[in-house]
Structures are given as C-alpha cells and as structure tokens.
Amino acid sequence: MQEVIPRRIVVYAKDVMNITGRKERAARKLLADIRKKYKKKKGDFISVKDFSNFTGLDETTIAPFLV
C-alpha cells in the first residue's frame, strides 16, 4: 500500500522566490511583513492561507509551487 504524503501548508522563502520571482532578501522581507501583519513572532510559520490572504493570490495558484 502506498502512503499518501499531504501537501505542505507552510510557505518558506524559497517558495516565495519561486512564486513571485523575487530575490531571497525580498522574499524574506515579504514573509517578515506577513508575520508583522498577522502578529506572529519571528520564528512562527507562515501558512499558505496567510500568504494567500496577504498577497491576494488564490491558494490553488500557490499549491503547485509547494512540491
């Protein structure tokens, strides 16, 4: 029986780079801005939903980049 691996629900800087085409520094800044808006601490994860709401991109558009 094959085990099903669920899709990731966390967005990292590398994902932001792939989705937006931004450089690493700009991707990290965007994630920091998202953390600030949603009152998260420095090490807290950014979910796909948080990223989607902040950027206005649909979650289904983001999902293929999270492989």
N, C-alpha and C positions, 0 to 999 in steps of 0.2 A: 504494500500500500504506500502511495506517495504522500509525503507530508506537505501540506499547503502552507506556504510562508506568507503571512499577511503583509500588506503594503505598509511602508513606513508612514508614520503620522507626524514625524519631526522633520523640520527643514533646517539644513546646515548651510554654511556659507558657500560651499561648493555647489549645492543645489541652486542657490540664488544666482551664482555665477552662470550656471547652465541655463537657467530660466530667463534671466534678464540680459545676459551678455556683459554684465558689469565685471570690473576687476575685483580681486579678492578684498581689497581695502574698502571699496564701495559696498560690497556685499555684506561685509561685517558691520559697516555703519548702518545699513538698512536694517539688519537684524537688531542692532542696538536701538534704533528708532522704534522698532516694533515692540521691543521689551519695554521701552520707556512709556509708550502709549498704553500698553496693557498692564503697566505697573508690575513688571516681573523683575526679579533680581538678575544680577549679572550672569549667573550660570544656568538660569532656567531655560528650558526648551521652548522653541517656537513651533507651534503646531501648524499643520497645513491650513487649518481653519483661520488661525491668527494671520498667517501670511496672506491668505486669500482675501480676508476682510480688509487688511491694510492696503494691499496693492490694487484691489478691485479685480483681480484675475479670478476666474472660476476655478474651483477645486479640480474639476475634471480636466482642465487645461494644464494644471500643475502636475497631476498624478503621473503622466508618462516620464517626467524628468526625475522621479524619485525611485529609480530602479536599483 
